[in-house]
């Protein structure tokens, strides 16, 4: 790798990593500048596995990398920092505190890491002694940020009610990989989890009790139970989307009933690796495959496909919170 590049043991994969940003789906800007004190480096060869925003600051952006720990930007991705306390390892999930911008959680393998002083120090908030297990997602209750959730690749949903000081398993699906977790922006007591092979899990009481949404999905096709992503429309109450091996489904009643969106490709024919809903326009949806970024501006009635800005498969898609939200595309690891 060239001088000033961020390495950390990751095999060089070409200069099409880092992060890409677009405002129109036509023109992409690659964001690769790394702050190294008195000099600048590059994250152009780095694979990204997760993206998150600071709910209070449209310019604060976090990226979990494949092997280089956490990156954070305070200027919308124009430049990046790699904190010393979390500069190595695979970070697959990040959650920023909704009321205290200096508090951030990150999942790295079987650890949940936390900073309370704006990245100056990172400490272990939770550790799973089972080294073959790993955390897959983190979410914070926006109404009561003392409550934090995390999921694992072995079917555990863990919850802390005291800012990550202690944790308890609140639900378990043995041997099931839980892919992501989202807190409803309209009612923080409602939380959804994607369970690969078992559909979607839902709580309406802040994690005390959980129901499994499986039969309603299976009415469309059995492959819909291979749930990879659950996403909530932030501007439409009770509307959520589920991405599975089958395709993309939408529910307008909190998961009670589902409708399959008609995509450019037939069901079960394309691997959708990332998905996002526009934060202000519920009709604008976007998903990414290994080679394409596909957008709808009419709630999934029609779609326009654009070539991916990178040769790498997508690690994540994310809209920011700017006045005119921009789309971020994170290239994942090379094959």
C-alpha positions as CSV (number, residue, x, y, z in Angstrom):
1,X,0.0,0.0,0.0
2,X,1.1,3.5,-0.7
3,X,2.5,5.9,1.9
4,X,-0.1,7.4,4.2
5,X,-2.7,4.7,3.5
6,X,-4.7,3.1,6.3
7,X,-3.6,-0.6,6.5
8,X,-4.1,-2.5,9.7
9,X,-3.3,-5.8,8.0
10,X,-6.1,-5.6,5.4
11,X,-5.0,-7.0,2.1
12,X,-4.9,-4.2,-0.5
13,X,-8.0,-4.4,-2.6
14,X,-7.5,-1.5,-5.0
15,X,-8.4,2.2,-4.6
16,X,-12.1,1.8,-4.9
17,X,-12.9,1.5,-1.2
18,X,-13.6,4.1,1.5
19,X,-17.0,5.8,0.9
20,X,-18.9,7.2,-2.0
21,X,-21.6,9.9,-1.9
22,X,-24.1,11.2,-4.3
23,X,-26.9,13.7,-4.5
24,X,-28.4,12.6,-7.8
25,X,-27.5,8.9,-8.4
26,X,-25.6,10.1,-11.4
27,X,-22.4,11.6,-10.0
28,X,-20.5,9.9,-7.2
29,X,-17.8,11.5,-5.0
30,X,-15.3,9.1,-3.4
31,X,-14.5,10.2,0.1
32,X,-11.1,9.0,1.2
33,X,-9.1,11.6,3.1
34,X,-7.7,10.4,6.4
35,X,-6.4,12.8,9.1
36,X,-3.0,11.7,10.3
37,X,-2.1,14.8,12.4
38,X,0.4,16.8,10.4
39,X,-0.2,14.9,7.2
40,X,-3.1,13.3,5.3
41,X,-3.6,9.6,4.4
42,X,-6.1,7.7,2.5
43,X,-8.9,5.1,3.2
44,X,-9.3,4.3,-0.5
45,X,-8.3,0.7,0.0
46,X,-10.4,0.1,3.1
47,X,-13.6,-2.0,3.1
48,X,-16.6,-0.7,5.1
49,X,-19.1,-3.0,6.7
50,X,-21.4,-0.5,8.6
51,X,-22.5,3.1,8.5
52,X,-24.2,5.2,11.2
53,X,-25.2,8.8,11.8
54,X,-25.2,11.1,14.8
55,X,-28.9,11.9,15.2
56,X,-28.0,15.4,16.4
57,X,-25.4,16.4,13.8
58,X,-25.9,16.0,10.0
59,X,-22.2,16.2,9.5
60,X,-21.2,13.4,11.9
61,X,-20.8,10.1,10.2
62,X,-19.4,6.8,11.5
63,X,-18.0,3.9,9.5
64,X,-17.2,0.4,10.7
65,X,-14.5,-1.2,8.6
66,X,-13.6,-4.7,7.7
67,X,-10.2,-4.8,9.5
68,X,-9.4,-1.2,10.5
69,X,-11.8,-0.6,13.4
70,X,-13.9,2.5,13.4
71,X,-13.7,5.6,11.3
72,X,-15.5,8.8,12.1
73,X,-16.1,12.1,10.2
74,X,-17.3,15.4,11.4
75,X,-17.7,17.0,8.0
76,X,-20.0,14.7,6.1
77,X,-17.3,12.3,5.0
78,X,-14.9,14.9,3.6
79,X,-12.2,13.8,6.0
80,X,-11.9,10.8,8.4
81,X,-10.3,10.0,11.7
82,X,-9.3,6.6,13.1
83,X,-9.4,6.7,16.9
84,X,-6.4,4.9,18.6
85,X,-8.7,3.0,21.0
86,X,-10.6,1.3,18.1
87,X,-8.2,1.3,15.2
88,X,-8.2,-2.4,14.5
89,X,-10.6,-5.3,14.0
90,X,-13.9,-5.7,12.1
91,X,-16.6,-3.3,13.3
92,X,-20.0,-4.4,12.0
93,X,-22.4,-2.1,13.9
94,X,-22.4,1.4,15.4
95,X,-24.9,3.4,17.4
96,X,-24.6,7.0,18.4
97,X,-26.3,8.3,21.5
98,X,-29.3,10.5,20.5
99,X,-28.7,13.1,23.2
100,X,-25.0,13.0,24.0
101,X,-22.8,13.2,20.8
102,X,-19.7,12.0,22.7
103,X,-21.2,8.6,23.5
104,X,-21.0,6.0,20.8
105,X,-21.2,2.2,20.8
106,X,-19.6,-0.2,18.4
107,X,-19.7,-4.0,17.9
108,X,-16.4,-5.7,17.2
109,X,-16.5,-9.5,17.1
110,X,-17.6,-10.7,20.5
111,X,-17.2,-7.2,22.1
112,X,-19.4,-4.2,22.5
113,X,-17.1,-1.2,22.7
114,X,-18.1,2.3,24.0
115,X,-16.7,5.8,24.2
116,X,-18.0,8.5,26.5
117,X,-15.5,11.2,25.6
118,X,-15.8,11.7,21.8
119,X,-13.4,8.9,20.8
120,X,-10.5,9.9,23.0
121,X,-10.9,6.6,24.9
122,X,-12.7,3.4,24.1
123,X,-13.6,0.8,26.7
124,X,-15.2,-2.6,26.6
125,X,-18.9,-2.3,27.6
126,X,-19.7,-6.0,27.1
127,X,-17.8,-9.2,26.3
128,X,-19.2,-12.5,25.3
129,X,-16.7,-15.2,26.5
130,X,-17.8,-17.5,23.6
131,X,-15.2,-16.6,21.1
132,X,-17.1,-18.2,18.2
133,X,-20.0,-15.8,18.8
134,X,-20.1,-12.3,17.5
135,X,-22.4,-9.3,17.8
136,X,-24.2,-8.2,14.6
137,X,-26.1,-5.1,15.4
138,X,-26.6,-2.3,18.0
139,X,-29.5,0.1,18.6
140,X,-30.3,2.8,21.2
141,X,-33.7,3.7,22.5
142,X,-34.1,7.3,21.3
143,X,-36.7,8.1,24.0
144,X,-34.7,6.5,26.9
145,X,-31.1,6.3,25.8
146,X,-30.3,4.3,29.0
147,X,-31.7,1.4,27.0
148,X,-29.4,-0.3,24.5
149,X,-30.0,-3.4,22.4
150,X,-27.6,-5.7,20.6
151,X,-28.0,-8.9,18.6
152,X,-25.7,-11.9,17.9
153,X,-25.0,-14.4,15.2
154,X,-26.3,-17.2,17.4
155,X,-29.8,-15.9,18.1
156,X,-29.4,-13.7,21.3
157,X,-31.0,-10.3,21.8
158,X,-29.2,-8.6,24.7
159,X,-30.4,-5.5,26.4
160,X,-28.9,-2.9,28.8
161,X,-31.1,-0.6,30.8
162,X,-28.2,1.4,32.4
163,X,-26.1,2.8,29.6
164,X,-24.3,-0.4,28.9
165,X,-23.1,-1.1,32.5
166,X,-24.9,-4.5,32.6
167,X,-26.6,-6.6,30.0
168,X,-29.2,-9.4,30.0
169,X,-30.4,-11.8,27.3
170,X,-34.1,-10.8,26.7
171,X,-34.8,-13.3,23.9
172,X,-33.1,-16.2,22.2
173,X,-33.5,-18.1,18.9
174,X,-30.9,-20.8,19.3
175,X,-28.5,-21.0,16.3
176,X,-30.3,-18.3,14.3
177,X,-28.2,-15.4,12.9
178,X,-29.8,-12.1,13.8
179,X,-28.8,-9.6,11.1
180,X,-30.0,-6.1,12.2
181,X,-32.1,-4.3,14.8
182,X,-34.2,-1.1,14.5
183,X,-36.1,1.0,17.0
184,X,-39.3,2.5,15.7
185,X,-38.9,6.3,15.4
186,X,-42.6,6.8,16.2
187,X,-42.7,4.6,19.3
188,X,-39.4,3.5,20.9
189,X,-41.1,0.6,22.7
190,X,-41.4,-1.0,19.3
191,X,-38.3,-2.8,18.1
192,X,-37.7,-5.1,15.1
193,X,-35.0,-7.7,14.5
194,X,-34.3,-9.5,11.2
195,X,-33.7,-13.3,11.9
196,X,-32.2,-15.2,9.0
197,X,-34.4,-18.2,8.4
198,X,-37.0,-17.2,10.9
199,X,-38.5,-14.0,9.6
200,X,-38.7,-11.0,11.9
201,X,-38.9,-10.5,15.6
202,X,-40.9,-7.7,17.2
203,X,-41.4,-6.3,20.6
204,X,-44.0,-3.6,21.6
205,X,-42.9,-3.2,25.2
206,X,-39.3,-2.3,25.0
207,X,-37.9,-5.8,24.8
208,X,-39.8,-7.5,27.6
209,X,-41.8,-9.8,25.3
210,X,-41.1,-10.7,21.7
211,X,-43.3,-12.1,18.9
212,X,-42.1,-13.9,15.8
213,X,-43.4,-12.7,12.4
214,X,-43.0,-15.7,10.2
215,X,-46.4,-17.0,9.0
216,X,-47.4,-13.7,7.5
217,X,-44.2,-13.7,5.5
218,X,-44.5,-17.3,4.4
219,X,-47.9,-16.6,2.8
220,X,-45.9,-14.9,0.1
221,X,-43.0,-17.4,-0.2
222,X,-41.0,-19.5,2.2
223,X,-37.8,-17.7,1.2
224,X,-39.1,-14.5,2.8
225,X,-38.1,-16.1,6.2
226,X,-34.5,-15.6,5.2
227,X,-34.6,-12.1,6.5
228,X,-31.5,-10.0,6.0
229,X,-32.6,-6.4,6.6
230,X,-35.5,-4.7,8.4
231,X,-35.9,-1.0,7.7
232,X,-38.5,1.4,9.0
233,X,-39.9,4.3,7.0
234,X,-39.1,7.3,9.4
235,X,-41.9,9.4,7.9
236,X,-44.7,6.9,7.8
237,X,-46.0,5.3,11.0
238,X,-46.2,1.5,11.0
239,X,-44.5,1.1,7.6
240,X,-41.5,-1.1,7.4
241,X,-39.6,-3.0,4.8
242,X,-38.0,-6.4,4.9
243,X,-35.2,-7.6,2.6
244,X,-34.8,-11.4,2.2
245,X,-33.5,-13.9,-0.3
246,X,-36.9,-13.5,-2.0
247,X,-36.7,-9.8,-2.5
248,X,-38.2,-6.7,-0.8
249,X,-41.5,-6.8,1.1
250,X,-43.5,-3.8,2.6
251,X,-45.8,-3.8,5.6
252,X,-48.1,-0.9,6.4
253,X,-49.4,-2.3,9.7
254,X,-46.3,-3.0,11.7
255,X,-45.6,-6.4,10.2
256,X,-49.2,-7.8,10.4
257,X,-49.5,-8.2,6.6
258,X,-47.0,-7.8,3.8
259,X,-46.8,-7.0,0.1
260,X,-44.0,-7.9,-2.2
261,X,-42.5,-5.1,-4.3
262,X,-42.1,-5.8,-8.0
263,X,-38.4,-5.4,-8.7
264,X,-36.5,-5.3,-12.0
265,X,-35.4,-8.9,-11.4
266,X,-37.6,-11.9,-10.7
267,X,-38.0,-13.0,-7.1
268,X,-35.1,-15.0,-5.6
269,X,-32.8,-14.1,-8.5
270,X,-30.7,-11.3,-7.1
271,X,-28.8,-10.9,-3.9
272,X,-29.8,-7.6,-2.3
273,X,-26.9,-6.6,0.0
274,X,-28.0,-3.1,1.2
275,X,-31.2,-1.1,1.4
276,X,-32.3,2.4,2.6
277,X,-35.4,4.6,2.8
278,X,-35.2,8.3,2.2
279,X,-35.7,10.1,5.5
280,X,-38.0,12.8,4.2
281,X,-39.6,11.2,1.1
282,X,-41.3,7.9,1.7
283,X,-41.6,7.3,-2.1
284,X,-37.8,7.1,-2.5
285,X,-36.3,3.7,-1.9
286,X,-32.8,2.4,-2.9
287,X,-31.1,-1.0,-2.8
288,X,-27.8,-2.3,-3.9
289,X,-26.5,-5.5,-5.4
290,X,-23.0,-6.5,-6.2
291,X,-23.0,-4.5,-9.4
292,X,-25.9,-2.0,-9.3
293,X,-27.6,0.7,-7.2
294,X,-31.3,0.6,-7.9
295,X,-33.7,3.4,-7.0
296,X,-37.5,4.0,-7.0
297,X,-39.1,7.4,-6.7
298,X,-42.7,6.1,-6.6
299,X,-42.7,3.8,-3.6
300,X,-41.5,0.7,-5.5
301,X,-43.8,0.9,-8.5
302,X,-40.9,1.4,-11.0
303,X,-37.1,1.3,-10.6
304,X,-34.1,2.8,-12.2
305,X,-30.8,0.8,-12.1
306,X,-27.4,2.5,-12.1
307,X,-24.0,0.9,-12.2
308,X,-22.3,0.7,-8.9
309,X,-19.5,3.3,-8.3
310,X,-17.1,0.5,-7.3
311,X,-16.1,-3.0,-8.2
312,X,-16.6,-4.1,-4.6
313,X,-19.9,-5.4,-3.2
314,X,-21.8,-2.9,-1.0
315,X,-21.3,-3.0,2.7
316,X,-24.0,-0.5,3.5
317,X,-26.3,2.3,2.2
318,X,-27.2,5.3,4.2
319,X,-29.0,8.7,3.7
320,X,-27.7,11.6,5.8
321,X,-29.8,14.1,7.7
322,X,-28.8,17.2,5.6
323,X,-31.5,19.6,4.3
324,X,-31.4,17.7,1.0
325,X,-30.4,14.2,2.1
326,X,-27.5,12.6,0.3
327,X,-26.9,8.9,-0.2
328,X,-23.7,7.2,1.0
329,X,-22.5,4.0,-0.5
330,X,-20.0,1.9,1.5
331,X,-17.9,-0.5,-0.6
332,X,-17.4,-3.7,1.4
333,X,-14.5,-6.1,1.3
334,X,-13.1,-7.5,-1.9
335,X,-13.7,-11.1,-2.8
